[in-house]
Amino acid sequence: MILGRFGAFTIALILMHPASAGAGERACGSREPIATMYELGPALYSCWKPPRGTENLEITLRFALRRDGSMIGNPRASYAKLGQDMPLKRAFVASVLEALYQNLPLPITDDFGGAIAGRPITLLFSTADESTTADTSL
């Protein structure tokens, strides 16, 4: 639990499908500065392209960023629904990690970097339901 002037909170970013919630609106690896929570989700998902055959697979990663947009440590999986096919599992997880690392460090503004630095971010990568939208909340 992280306590700050706003109390304890977690930054939660949930995206059920890469085409949802405007994920395609930001180019993969864009260096345009990120200044809000609404811009953070699409930036983190912009490079993700799930491999063929990975329908209904999910993984939730948890990590934190420094104020300069670099990751603190390594992401941790807090949930996974990966099925039984080992090659597909590996391909799906590799696609998620590759997409995440392609964007790092994120080009975040100084003010926004100060607001999110060290706070846990939770991302759900899922191919389960194309009709859902992103939820970005504090």
N, C-alpha and C positions, 0 to 999 in steps of 0.2 A: 504494500500500500504506500502510495506517495502522498505526502501532505504538503500543501503549499498554501498560498494565500487564498485559493479557491476551495480548499479542503481536499479530500481524497476523490480522485476520479480516474477513469481510464478512457483513453481515446479509442473509440471503436469504429472501425471502418469495415463495412460488410458489403461485398459485391458477389452476387450469385452467378453472374455470367459476364465475360469481358465486354460484350457488346451493350450491356445495360448501363444506364445512368451516364451516358456520354463518355464512356471509357475511351471510345475511338476519337473523341474530340481533341485529345492531346497526343501529339506525336511521341513515339517511343524515344526516350532519351532527350526530350526537349529541355533546353536550358532556360526556358522562360521561368522567372521566379514564382515560387508558390507562396501565397500570402494568407491562405485560409484553409480551413478543414475541407471545404467543398472542392478545393483544387487538389488536395492531397490524395484522395482516393483515386481519381482518374490518373494522376501522375504515377502512383504506385502500380496500377494495373495496366498501364498503357502498352507495355511490351509483352504482356502475357498472351500466348497463343497455345491453347491446350492441344496436345497431340490427338490425332484421329484415334477413335476407339476408346477414349477415356470418358465417355458419357457416364454421368452419375457418380463421379469421383469427387471427393472433397478433402481439403486440408486447411486447417487454421494455423496460421503462424503468429507468433507473438514476439515482438522485439521493441527496441527503443532507439531513438535517434538523438544524436548530439545537435547542438544548436546550429552547426554548420551543415547539417543534412546527412552526415555519415552515420552508419549504424554502430551502435554500441554492442560489441560481442557478436554472437551469431543468433539468427532466428531460432525459436523453439517451436516445435509442433505441439499444439495443445489439444488438437482433435484431428483425427483422420478417418476417412471412409474410403479405402483404396481398393477394395475388392480382392480377388484371389490371384489374378494374373500378374506375376512378378515383373515381366518386361513392361507392361502397361503402368504398373505402380511406379517403377523407376522413371519411366518417361514422363509421367505426370508430375512427380515431385521435382524432377530435373527442370521441367518447363517453368514451374513456379519459382524455383530458386534462381534460375537464369533470368527470368523477367524482373525479379526483385533487384538482383545485383546489377543489371543493365542500367537501372535508373539511379544507382547510388554513386556518389553522394547526391542527394536531391538539392536542387537549387532553391533553397527556402530563404525568405527574407529574414533580416535580423530580428524583427519583432516577433514573427511567427516562430522562428527558431527558438527564441527565448520561452515562448509559450508551451512548446511541445517537448523541449529538451528533457530527456531522461524519463518521460512518461511512457507507459506501455501502450503500444499500438497493436491491435489485433486485426488480422486480415483473414477473411475466408475466401479461399479460391475454390470455386465449385463449378462443375458442369452439369449440375443436377436439374436446374430449372431456369430456362432462358427468359421467363416472363417476369422475374423479380427485379427490383431496382436496388440501387445502393442506399445504404443508411449510414450517414456520417453524423455522429453525435458525441457529445462530451458527457 
